[in-house]
Amino acid sequence: MSFRSFMSAVMAFGILTAAADTRTNAGSAYLLSQSIDVSKDFADFTNTYFFADSLAGFDTSTGRGTISWKRQQLMPRQAFNANTYLHQPLKSLDFPDTAYPQNPDLGFSIEPVNGRTLRLRIHTSPVAPADPDSLSPMLAGPVANDASAWKVTRKGADVLYTSPYGSLRIQADPWRIVILDSEGRELSRTRTWSDNDSTQIKVPPFSFIKRGADNSRSINPVFSLTPGERIFGFGEGPGPLDKAGQKLNLFVTDPQGPESPDMYKPIPFFFSNLGYGMFIHTSAPLTADVGQSYIGANKLFMADEDLDLFIMWGTPKEILSEYTALSGRPEMPPLWSFGTWMSRISYFTEDEGRDVAAKLRSNRIPADVIHFDTGWFDTDWQCDYEFSPERFRNPRKMISDLAKDGFHICLWQLPYFVPGNKYFPELVSKGLAVKNGRGTLPYEDAVLDFTNPETVSWYQSKLGSLLEMGVGAIKVDFGEAAPLDAIYANGRSGLYEHNLYPVRYNKAVADVTRRIKGDNIIWARSAWAGSQRYPLHWGGDAASTNTGMLGTLRAGLSLGMSGFCFWSHDMGGFVTSTPEALYRRWLPMGFLSSHTRAHGAPPTEPWLYENPEFTDYFRRCAELKYSLMPYIEQQAATCVANGWPMLRALLVEFPDDPGVWTVEDQYMFGSDILVAPLLTETSARNVYLPAGQKWTDYQSGRSYSPGWHHIEADGPIKCIMLVREGAEIPTVAPAQSTSAIDRSTLRVTKF
């Protein structure tokens, strides 16, 4: 065995040891804040493997039982100059052998949540967590335990749970879980050794490992994938919406641009086109190999030692409602947040902010928010929660004056404090920052520890002063770099706290904003399961290219299928100056999203393009959204009530139409308006219209039947926008801000 392989086993996945600086990731040197590939730990010769073998016992009255696990090891195999490895039975050499079981029997349980959801918990230790739900910010509250819809029966040694929506069978020998629909058709099953019918490929089934490095354990549930099965969710990924064939590292990361597989917002939840979904209730790193290494297996490689899995049955909408009932839904954001946010990185002075507001009004561009990014304090990027006294004469008066003209103020900040920040010594001396195993700092920066109530109070007092001054929202930037090799104030390690950091960060800002302003609104980049309770999130620093536009759309649709009702992005991209032609095509997609922001490293204000016609076009796009505010209010309320996304993949709205399951460059804006952006420099594109109704072009009035059409975007807005037959779309006369909307102009158009 090589030294690198040995060190990989020793140092993988945040285990705290003296040699942490030599940790590797998937066989390569690990760079700070990279995502972690957990799957490599399940191909390590130094680990001991235990495979689910048979049902040792089960009590149908309590839903508790035991699984017998068989001990194995990895062994190299050579066949005609082809080297591989296989698992083989292992005789334990543990001493004393009477103290450590060769093949342990370990507990598991099945708990009904309601008629559509069951909870499967499997332990790899005889010691189960005392009360994992009370410690989990991923859950919105206590998990229901309603078994009234479920019937539990035995068939020989097997156990069957049946409800009107589906069934789950516990097969005794070999042990496996089988998921069936309401008519008894199999949807998925955990894989066992008997599923390997080839001498060439051996897919390791459901297992857990005990690491040779430290005897820590990690579990690997493996489910079958059916030919033609499609998998959706797993967070804000820019790749194809169907995750079948992909490998995803669910580890909160700053990917330095959201066009790669790494994610600001990975979410341990997915659903299948076959009618089931799964929420993996864990905060530990997780790698989902969704048929990537073997097309027939969905392998969930978890750094967690236990499996806590919610299995749900239903349509995409029903499954999203089930998942968000567990992990939470947002309260309605304020109406003004649905308006235009104007921003750049950065407005450095009061005069710049006032000038931007004045130009928005003089150009008659509807807008509700002026955002000050990284430069509103004395030193750019070094947040001290105070407006620079040299560049802001009277920030309180500025905020008040802009409010009279219909503007709310948003301010940037971050949870990291460099050594030069004036608060750095205080955070260290008071123990408010995350600590390493020695009680010092794991990073050069002091990182706020949101598991410490004193930290939260300190932090909220700083934000509270700004909110009381009149600030409307706080930008919750970063949050992806919570130290992995750290001990947090709640006693947990970074292995379990890294992915939870965005949820705690989002919550701290949302709570103080709601307490002072009465509004449930933030502007956040990072997220994990549960963050959707604290809207809203935006897509990060997208490239100003056609690829950046496509990746942004996919990311928003995928996040919506991961339980997030509201989402935004930087129209035109962030990184470089947006070409006017691309900006024109991107603007409709930005304004036909739940929330809308113009933001970039180079300025993106339309009048700076020095083309009056482009400024007029920007205004028309903004006026389109403001005219639709009554529709947006209606749809947002429905989304909040049900956990559905405003920016909605067609498959969520029309799951019975087989044609929609492959469409990933169109979307529903709410339930009635279909949007097909122009993703390349063209004036027309192919558009798929779901079956069941006719569709009417919102701009031209032309009608279309279901199916594929080549449609020209020949209206005043360069985008294809159609309304489903029977929809009633309420509109009002556009106003300069949402507070100025004249409700007496309300008009309802039936299509």
C-alpha positions in Angstrom: 0.0 0.0 0.0 1.3 3.5 -0.9 2.1 6.2 1.6 -0.4 8.4 -0.2 -3.2 5.9 0.2 -2.4 5.4 3.8 -2.5 9.1 4.5 -5.7 9.4 2.6 -7.3 7.0 5.0 -5.8 8.7 8.0 -6.8 12.2 7.1 -10.0 12.0 5.1 -13.1 14.0 5.8 -12.1 16.3 8.6 -10.9 13.8 11.2 -8.9 15.8 13.7 -5.3 14.5 13.9 -1.9 16.0 14.3 -1.2 15.7 10.6 -4.2 17.5 9.3 -2.2 19.7 6.9 -1.4 16.6 4.8 -5.0 15.5 4.3 -5.8 14.4 0.8 -9.0 14.4 -1.2 -9.7 11.8 -3.8 -6.0 10.9 -4.0 -4.9 14.5 -4.5 -3.6 17.2 -2.2 -6.6 18.8 -0.5 -7.0 22.6 -1.1 -8.9 24.5 1.5 -12.6 24.8 0.8 -12.6 22.2 -2.0 -15.6 19.9 -2.0 -15.0 16.5 -0.6 -15.4 13.2 -2.5 -16.6 10.8 0.2 -16.7 7.9 -2.3 -13.0 7.4 -2.2 -13.1 6.4 1.4 -15.2 3.3 0.4 -12.4 2.0 -1.8 -9.6 2.0 0.8 -7.7 -1.2 1.7 -7.1 0.0 5.3 -10.9 0.1 6.1 -13.1 -2.8 7.3 -16.3 -3.2 5.4 -19.7 -4.4 6.8 -22.5 -5.3 4.4 -26.2 -5.5 5.3 -26.9 -9.3 5.2 -30.1 -10.4 6.8 -32.9 -9.3 9.1 -32.0 -10.4 12.6 -35.4 -9.4 14.1 -38.2 -6.8 13.8 -41.0 -5.8 16.1 -44.0 -4.6 14.0 -45.6 -2.9 17.1 -42.6 -0.5 17.5 -41.1 -0.5 14.1 -37.7 -1.4 15.5 -35.5 -4.2 14.4 -31.9 -5.3 13.9 -29.8 -6.0 10.8 -27.0 -8.6 10.7 -23.9 -7.2 9.0 -21.2 -9.3 7.5 -17.5 -8.3 7.8 -15.4 -8.1 4.7 -12.2 -6.6 3.3 -10.9 -5.4 0.0 -8.6 -7.7 -1.8 -6.6 -7.1 -5.1 -7.5 -9.2 -8.1 -5.5 -9.8 -11.3 -7.0 -11.3 -14.4 -5.0 -11.4 -17.6 -3.1 -8.2 -16.8 -6.2 -6.4 -15.6 -5.9 -5.3 -11.9 -9.0 -4.6 -9.8 -10.2 -5.3 -6.3 -13.0 -7.3 -4.8 -14.6 -7.6 -1.3 -14.0 -10.8 0.4 -15.1 -12.3 3.8 -12.8 -11.3 6.6 -12.2 -13.3 9.8 -11.9 -10.8 12.6 -8.6 -10.6 14.5 -9.9 -8.3 17.1 -8.7 -8.9 20.6 -10.3 -10.0 22.8 -12.4 -11.7 20.2 -15.2 -12.3 22.8 -15.6 -8.5 23.1 -16.0 -7.5 19.5 -18.6 -9.2 17.3 -17.4 -10.7 14.0 -20.7 -9.9 12.3 -22.5 -7.3 14.4 -26.3 -7.1 14.8 -27.2 -3.4 14.8 -30.5 -1.4 15.1 -32.7 0.2 12.6 -36.3 1.5 12.6 -39.2 2.4 10.4 -41.3 5.4 11.6 -44.4 6.7 9.7 -44.5 10.4 9.4 -47.8 10.6 7.5 -49.4 8.7 4.7 -46.9 9.7 2.1 -43.7 9.7 4.1 -41.7 7.0 6.1 -38.6 7.5 8.1 -35.8 4.9 7.9 -33.1 5.1 10.5 -30.1 2.7 10.5 -27.3 2.8 13.1 -23.7 1.5 12.7 -23.1 1.7 16.4 -24.9 0.2 19.4 -25.1 3.8 20.7 -27.7 5.8 18.9 -27.9 9.6 19.0 -30.0 10.7 22.0 -32.2 13.3 20.3 -30.9 14.2 16.8 -34.0 16.1 15.8 -33.6 18.7 18.6 -30.1 19.5 17.4 -31.0 19.7 13.7 -31.5 23.2 12.1 -32.4 21.2 9.0 -35.9 20.4 10.5 -38.6 23.0 10.8 -39.8 21.5 14.1 -40.7 18.1 15.7 -41.3 15.4 13.1 -44.9 14.1 13.0 -45.6 10.5 13.8 -48.9 9.6 12.2 -49.2 5.9 11.5 -53.0 6.0 10.8 -52.6 5.6 7.0 -50.2 2.7 7.3 -50.9 -1.0 7.6 -48.1 -3.3 8.7 -48.2 -7.0 7.7 -45.9 -9.9 7.6 -45.3 -12.3 4.8 -43.1 -15.0 6.1 -40.1 -13.3 7.5 -40.6 -10.2 5.4 -42.5 -7.1 6.6 -44.7 -4.8 4.5 -45.7 -1.2 5.2 -48.7 -0.2 3.0 -50.5 3.1 2.7 -52.9 4.4 -0.1 -49.8 6.1 -1.7 -47.3 3.3 -1.7 -45.5 0.5 0.1 -42.2 -0.3 1.7 -41.1 -3.9 2.1 -38.4 -5.1 4.5 -37.0 -8.2 2.8 -35.5 -10.5 5.4 -32.9 -12.5 3.5 -31.0 -11.0 2.0 -31.9 -7.8 3.9 -33.1 -5.1 1.7 -35.6 -2.2 1.5 -38.0 -2.3 -1.5 -40.0 0.8 -2.4 -43.2 0.2 -4.3 -46.0 2.4 -5.7 -49.7 2.2 -4.7 -50.2 -0.6 -7.3 -47.3 -2.7 -6.0 -44.9 -1.9 -8.8 -41.3 -1.7 -7.7 -39.7 1.8 -7.8 -36.4 1.2 -6.2 -34.6 -1.2 -3.8 -31.4 -1.3 -1.8 -28.8 -3.4 -3.6 -27.4 -6.6 -2.3 -24.6 -8.9 -3.4 -27.1 -11.0 -5.3 -27.8 -8.2 -7.6 -24.4 -8.6 -9.2 -25.0 -10.9 -12.1 -21.7 -10.3 -13.9 -18.2 -11.6 -13.2 -16.8 -8.3 -14.7 -18.5 -5.7 -12.5 -19.1 -6.1 -8.8 -21.1 -3.3 -7.3 -20.7 -3.1 -3.6 -24.1 -3.0 -2.0 -25.5 -1.3 1.1 -22.6 -1.1 3.6 -20.8 0.8 6.2 -17.0 1.1 6.9 -14.9 1.2 10.0 -11.8 3.3 9.2 -8.4 1.9 10.0 -7.2 5.4 10.8 -9.4 5.9 13.9 -12.3 3.3 13.9 -14.8 6.0 12.9 -17.7 4.7 10.8 -19.5 5.9 7.6 -22.5 4.5 5.9 -23.2 3.9 2.2 -26.8 3.2 1.2 -27.1 2.0 -2.3 -30.4 2.0 -4.2 -31.2 0.6 -7.6 -31.8 2.8 -10.7 -34.3 1.7 -13.3 -33.7 2.1 -17.1 -35.2 5.4 -18.0 -35.3 6.7 -14.4 -34.5 10.4 -14.0 -33.4 12.0 -10.7 -33.8 15.7 -9.8 -32.8 17.9 -7.0 -29.5 17.8 -4.9 -29.3 21.6 -4.9 -28.2 24.5 -7.1 -26.2 22.6 -9.8 -25.5 24.1 -13.2 -25.3 20.8 -15.0 -28.2 18.9 -16.6 -31.3 18.9 -14.5 -31.5 15.1 -14.6 -28.8 14.0 -12.2 -28.8 10.4 -13.5 -25.2 9.8 -14.8 -23.7 12.5 -12.6 -21.6 12.4 -9.4 -22.2 15.2 -7.0 -20.3 16.2 -3.9 -22.7 17.6 -1.4 -20.3 19.9 0.5 -21.0 23.6 0.7 -18.3 25.2 -1.4 -17.3 28.5 -3.0 -16.7 27.2 -6.5 -15.3 30.6 -7.6 -18.0 30.7 -10.3 -21.2 28.6 -10.4 -20.6 26.8 -13.7 -18.8 23.8 -12.2 -20.2 20.8 -10.4 -19.3 22.3 -7.0 -22.1 24.2 -5.3 -22.9 27.1 -3.0 -26.1 25.4 -2.2 -26.0 21.6 -2.2 -29.1 20.0 -0.8 -29.4 16.3 0.4 -32.8 15.8 -1.2 -33.9 14.4 -4.6 -36.9 12.9 -6.3 -37.4 10.5 -9.2 -39.7 10.6 -12.2 -41.0 7.2 -10.9 -42.8 8.8 -8.1 -40.6 8.7 -5.0 -38.3 11.1 -3.3 -35.6 11.0 -0.5 -34.4 13.5 2.1 -31.1 12.3 3.5 -31.2 14.0 6.9 -27.5 14.6 7.5 -25.1 17.6 7.6 -22.0 15.5 7.0 -20.3 15.5 3.6 -22.1 13.3 1.1 -21.2 12.2 -2.4 -24.1 11.1 -4.6 -23.0 8.8 -7.3 -26.2 8.7 -9.3 -25.5 6.0 -11.8 -22.1 7.6 -12.7 -19.8 4.7 -11.8 -22.5 2.1 -12.5 -25.7 3.0 -14.4 -27.9 0.8 -12.3 -27.0 2.1 -8.8 -27.6 5.3 -6.9 -24.8 5.3 -4.3 -25.1 7.7 -1.4 -21.6 7.8 0.1 -22.0 9.5 3.5 -19.4 10.6 6.0 -22.1 10.3 8.6 -22.1 7.1 10.7 -25.9 6.8 10.7 -28.5 6.9 8.1 -31.6 9.0 8.7 -33.7 8.8 5.5 -37.1 10.2 4.8 -38.8 8.3 1.9 -41.7 10.0 0.2 -44.3 9.0 -2.5 -46.1 11.2 -5.0 -45.8 13.7 -7.9 -43.0 16.3 -7.9 -45.3 18.8 -6.3 -46.5 16.4 -3.6 -42.9 15.3 -2.8 -41.8 18.9 -2.6 -44.6 19.6 -0.2 -43.7 16.6 1.9 -40.0 17.6 2.0 -40.7 21.2 2.9 -43.2 20.2 5.5 -40.2 18.6 7.2 -37.4 21.1 6.5 -39.6 24.2 6.4 -41.2 26.8 4.2 -40.6 30.5 4.2 -42.9 33.2 5.4 -44.0 35.5 2.6 -41.2 38.0 1.7 -42.2 41.7 1.6 -43.7 42.9 -1.6 -40.9 45.4 -2.2 -38.4 42.6 -2.4 -40.0 41.4 -5.6 -39.1 44.7 -7.3 -35.8 45.7 -9.0 -32.6 45.6 -6.9 -29.9 47.9 -8.4 -26.4 47.1 -7.4 -22.8 46.9 -8.3 -19.5 46.0 -6.5 -19.6 48.6 -5.2 -21.2 52.0 -4.6 -18.6 53.6 -2.3 -20.3 56.9 -1.4 -23.5 58.4 -0.4 -23.4 60.5 -3.6 -23.1 57.4 -5.7 -26.1 55.8 -4.1 -28.2 59.0 -4.4 -27.1 59.4 -8.0 -28.1 55.8 -9.0 -31.5 56.3 -7.3 -32.0 59.6 -9.1 -31.1 58.1 -12.5 -33.5 55.2 -12.0 -36.3 57.7 -11.4 -35.3 60.1 -14.2 -35.2 57.2 -16.6 -38.5 56.0 -15.3 -37.1 52.6 -14.4 -39.2 50.8 -11.7 -37.0 49.9 -8.8 -37.3 49.2 -5.0 -33.8 48.5 -3.7 -30.4 50.2 -3.8 -27.6 47.9 -2.6 -24.3 49.0 -1.2 -21.8 46.2 -1.6 -18.3 45.7 -0.3 -17.3 49.4 0.1 -19.7 51.2 2.4 -17.3 51.1 5.3 -13.9 52.7 5.6 -11.9 49.8 4.2 -13.3 47.9 1.2 -14.1 44.3 2.1 -13.5 44.8 5.9 -16.9 45.0 7.5 -17.1 47.0 10.7 -20.9 47.7 10.5 -20.3 51.4 10.2 -20.8 53.7 7.2 -17.5 55.5 6.3 -17.9 58.9 7.9 -15.7 60.4 5.1 -17.9 59.1 2.3 -21.4 59.1 3.9 -22.2 62.5 5.3 -25.4 61.4 7.0 -26.4 57.8 6.3 -29.5 57.9 8.4 -30.8 60.9 6.4 -29.8 59.2 3.1 -31.8 56.1 4.0 -34.8 58.3 5.0 -34.6 60.4 1.9 -34.4 57.4 -0.4 -37.3 55.7 1.4 -39.5 58.7 0.6 -38.8 58.0 -3.0 -39.7 54.3 -2.7 -36.2 52.8 -2.1 -35.1 50.3 0.4 -31.4 49.9 1.3 -29.5 46.6 1.3 -26.0 46.3 2.8 -23.3 43.8 2.2 -21.3 42.0 4.9 -19.7 38.6 5.6 -18.9 36.4 8.7 -15.1 36.4 8.3 -12.8 39.0 10.1 -9.3 39.4 8.9 -6.6 40.2 11.5 -6.6 43.9 10.5 -10.3 44.2 11.3 -11.0 46.2 14.4 -13.3 43.5 15.8 -10.7 40.7 15.3 -9.2 41.0 18.9 -12.6 41.2 20.5 -13.9 38.1 18.7 -10.9 36.1 19.7 -10.7 37.3 23.3 -14.4 36.7 23.9 -14.4 33.2 22.3 -16.9 34.2 19.6 -15.0 32.7 16.7 -14.7 29.1 15.6 -11.8 27.3 17.3 -9.5 24.5 16.4 -8.5 21.5 18.6 -6.0 23.6 20.5 -8.5 26.4 21.2 -6.9 28.8 18.8 -8.0 29.7 15.3 -8.0 27.2 12.4 -7.8 30.0 9.9 -6.0 33.4 9.7 -9.5 34.9 9.8 -11.8 34.8 12.8 -14.9 33.0 11.6 -18.1 33.7 13.6 -19.3 30.7 15.5 -23.1 30.7 15.1 -23.4 27.7 17.4 -22.5 30.0 20.2 -25.5 32.0 21.5 -23.1 34.8 22.6 -21.8 35.1 19.1 -25.3 35.3 17.7 -26.2 38.1 20.2 -23.0 40.0 19.4 -23.6 39.7 15.6 -27.3 40.6 15.8 -26.6 43.7 17.8 -24.3 45.0 15.0 -26.9 44.3 12.3 -29.7 45.5 14.6 -28.2 49.0 14.8 -28.2 49.2 11.0 -31.8 47.8 10.7 -33.0 50.3 13.3 -31.3 53.0 11.3 -33.7 52.1 8.4 -31.7 49.6 6.4 -34.2 47.1 4.7 -32.1 44.0 4.1 -28.7 42.5 4.8 -26.7 40.7 2.1 -25.5 37.4 3.7 -22.5 36.8 1.5 -20.0 33.9 1.7 -20.6 31.3 4.5 -19.1 28.4 2.5 -15.8 28.2 4.4 -16.8 27.1 7.9 -13.6 25.3 9.2 -13.8 21.6 8.7 -10.9 20.9 11.2 -12.6 22.7 14.1 -14.5 22.2 17.3 -17.6 24.4 17.5 -19.1 25.9 20.7 -21.9 23.3 20.7 -19.2 20.6 21.0 -19.6 19.2 17.4 -16.8 19.0 14.9 -16.6 20.7 11.5 -17.4 17.4 9.9 -21.0 18.0 11.0 -21.1 21.8 11.3 -19.5 22.8 7.9 -22.6 22.2 5.9 -24.9 23.6 8.6 -23.0 26.9 8.8 -25.2 28.5 6.0 -28.4 27.5 7.8 -27.2 29.0 11.1 -25.9 32.1 9.3 -29.1 32.6 7.3 -31.2 32.2 10.4 -29.2 34.7 12.5 -29.7 37.4 9.9 -33.3 36.5 9.1 -34.3 36.5 12.8 -32.9 39.9 13.6 -34.4 41.4 10.4 -37.8 40.0 11.2 -37.6 41.2 14.8 -36.8 44.7 13.9 -38.3 45.2 10.5 -41.1 42.6 10.5 -39.9 41.3 7.2 -38.6 37.8 6.3 -35.9 38.8 3.9 -32.2 38.4 3.5 -30.0 38.2 0.4 -27.8 35.0 0.7 -25.4 33.0 -1.4 -24.7 29.8 0.6 -27.4 27.3 1.7 -28.0 23.7 3.0 -31.3 21.9 3.8 -33.4 24.3 5.9 -32.0 27.5 4.4 -35.2 27.8 2.3 -37.0 29.1 5.4 -35.0 32.3 5.1 -35.5 33.8 1.7 -33.9 34.7 -0.5 -30.9 33.2 -2.2 -29.1 34.2 -5.3 -27.0 32.2 -7.7 -23.6 33.7 -7.1 -21.0 35.0 -9.4 -22.1 33.8 -12.8 -20.0 34.2 -16.0 -21.2 36.9 -18.4 -21.5 34.4 -21.3 -24.1 32.3 -23.0 -22.8 29.4 -20.9 -23.2 31.4 -17.8 -26.8 32.2 -18.7 -27.6 28.5 -19.3 -25.9 27.4 -16.2 -27.7 30.1 -14.2 -31.1 28.9 -15.5 -30.3 25.3 -14.7 -29.1 26.2 -11.3 -32.3 28.1 -10.4 -34.5 25.3 -11.7 -32.5 22.7 -9.8 -32.6 24.7 -6.6 -36.4 25.0 -7.0 -36.6 21.3 -7.2 -34.7 21.1 -4.0 -37.3 22.9 -1.9 -36.6 26.6 -2.5 -39.5 28.8 -3.3 -37.6 32.0 -4.1 -34.3 32.6 -6.0 -32.5 35.3 -7.9 -29.4 35.8 -9.9 -27.2 38.6 -11.3 -28.7 39.6 -14.6 -26.1 39.5 -17.3 -23.6 37.7 -15.1 -21.1 39.1 -12.7 -17.5 38.6 -13.7 -16.9 40.8 -16.8 -18.7 43.6 -18.5 -21.9 42.1 -20.0 -22.2 42.6 -23.8 -25.3 44.6 -24.6 -26.7 41.8 -26.9 -26.3 39.2 -24.1 -27.7 41.6 -21.5 -30.8 42.1 -23.7 -31.5 38.4 -23.8 -30.8 37.9 -20.1 -32.9 40.7 -18.8 -36.3 39.0 -19.4 -35.1 35.9 -17.6 -34.1 38.1 -14.7 -37.3 40.1 -14.5 -39.4 36.9 -14.9 -37.8 35.4 -11.8 -39.2 35.7 -8.3 -36.6 38.3 -7.4 -34.6 40.5 -9.7 -31.1 42.1 -9.3 -28.8 44.0 -11.7 -25.3 43.5 -10.2 -21.8 43.0 -11.4 -18.1 43.7 -10.8 -18.2 46.1 -13.8 -21.2 48.5 -13.6 -24.5 47.1 -15.0 -26.7 50.2 -14.8 -28.4 50.5 -18.2 -27.7 54.2 -18.8 -23.9 53.5 -18.6 -24.2 51.6 -21.9 -24.7 55.0 -23.5 -27.5 53.7 -25.7 -30.8 55.4 -25.0 -32.7 52.6 -26.7 -31.1 50.0 -24.4 -32.1 52.1 -21.4 -35.7 52.1 -22.8 -35.5 48.3 -23.2 -34.4 47.8 -19.6 -37.3 50.0 -18.5 -39.8 47.9 -20.6 -38.5 44.7 -19.0 -38.9 46.2 -15.5 -42.3 47.5 -16.3 -43.4 44.1 -17.4 -42.6 42.7 -14.0 -44.2 45.5 -12.1 -47.3 45.2 -14.2 -47.4 41.5 -13.1 -47.1 42.2 -9.4 -50.6 41.0 -8.5 -49.9 37.7 -10.3 -46.5 37.5 -8.6 -48.2 38.0 -5.2 -50.7 35.3 -5.9 -48.2 32.8 -7.1 -45.7 33.6 -4.2 -48.5 33.0 -1.7 -49.2 29.6 -3.3 -45.5 28.7 -3.3 -45.1 29.6 0.4 -48.2 27.5 1.3 -47.0 24.4 -0.5 -43.2 24.6 -0.8 -43.2 25.0 -4.6 -40.8 27.1 -6.6 -41.7 30.3 -8.4 -39.1 29.5 -11.1 -40.5 26.0 -11.9 -39.2 23.3 -14.2 -41.9 22.2 -16.6 -41.9 18.7 -15.1 -43.0 20.0 -11.7 -46.1 21.5 -13.2 -46.9 18.9 -15.9 -45.5 15.5 -14.7 -48.0 13.5 -16.7 -46.6 14.8 -20.0 -43.6 12.7 -20.9 -42.2 15.4 -23.2 -41.4 17.8 -20.3 -39.0 15.6 -18.4 -36.1 16.4 -20.8 -36.8 20.2 -21.1 -34.3 22.2 -19.1 -34.1 25.5 -21.0 -37.7 26.7 -20.4 -39.5 27.2 -17.2 -42.9 28.1 -15.6 -43.0 31.5 -13.9 -45.6 30.4 -11.4 -48.2 28.0 -12.6 -49.5 29.9 -15.6 -46.7 31.7 -17.5 -44.2 29.7 -19.6 -40.9 31.4 -20.3 -38.4 30.3 -23.0 -35.3 32.6 -22.8 -33.1 33.2 -25.9 -29.9 31.5 -24.8 -27.9 32.3 -28.0 -27.8 35.3 -30.3 -31.0 34.5 -32.2 -34.5 35.9 -32.5 -36.4 32.5 -32.5 -36.1 29.1 -30.9 -37.8 25.8 -30.5 -40.2 25.7 -27.7 -42.0 22.7 -26.2 -45.6 23.4 -25.0 -47.0 20.9 -22.5 -50.1 18.8 -23.4 -53.6 19.5 -22.1 -54.3 23.1 -23.2 -53.6 25.7 -25.8 -51.0 28.4 -25.2 -51.1 32.1 -26.1 -48.2 34.3 -26.7 -48.3 37.1 -24.0 -46.9 39.7 -26.4 -48.3 38.9 -29.8 -51.6 37.1 -28.9 -50.9 34.2 -31.2 -52.2 30.8 -30.1 -50.3 27.5 -30.2 -51.3 23.9 -29.7 -49.3 21.6 -27.5 -46.0 20.1 -28.8 -42.9 21.6 -30.4 -43.0 24.9 -32.2 -40.4 27.3 -33.7 -41.4 30.6 -32.2 -40.2 34.1 -33.1 -39.5 36.5 -30.2 -40.9 39.4 -32.1 -42.5 41.4 -29.3 -41.0 44.4 -27.4 -39.4 42.0 -24.9 -36.8 39.7 -26.5 -38.1 36.5 -24.9 -40.8 34.0 -25.6 -43.6 34.2 -23.0 -46.8 32.2 -23.2 -49.8 31.7 -21.0 -51.7 28.5 -20.6 -55.3 28.2 -21.7 -57.8 29.1 -18.9 -55.4 31.2 -16.9 -56.5 34.5 -15.4 -53.6 36.9 -15.2 -54.1 40.0 -13.0 -52.0 43.0 -13.9 -51.8 46.7 -12.8 -50.3 49.8 -14.4 -46.5 49.8 -13.8 -45.3 52.0 -11.0 -41.9 53.4 -10.1 -41.9 51.3 -6.9 -44.2 48.6 -5.4 -45.3 51.1 -2.8 -46.7 53.3 -5.6 -48.7 50.7 -7.3 -52.3 51.9 -8.0 -54.5 49.0 -7.2 -57.5 50.8 -8.8 -55.8 49.9 -12.2 -56.1 46.2 -11.5 -57.2 44.2 -14.6 -57.7 40.5 -15.0 -57.1 39.0 -18.4 -58.5 35.5 -19.1 -56.5 33.4 -21.7 
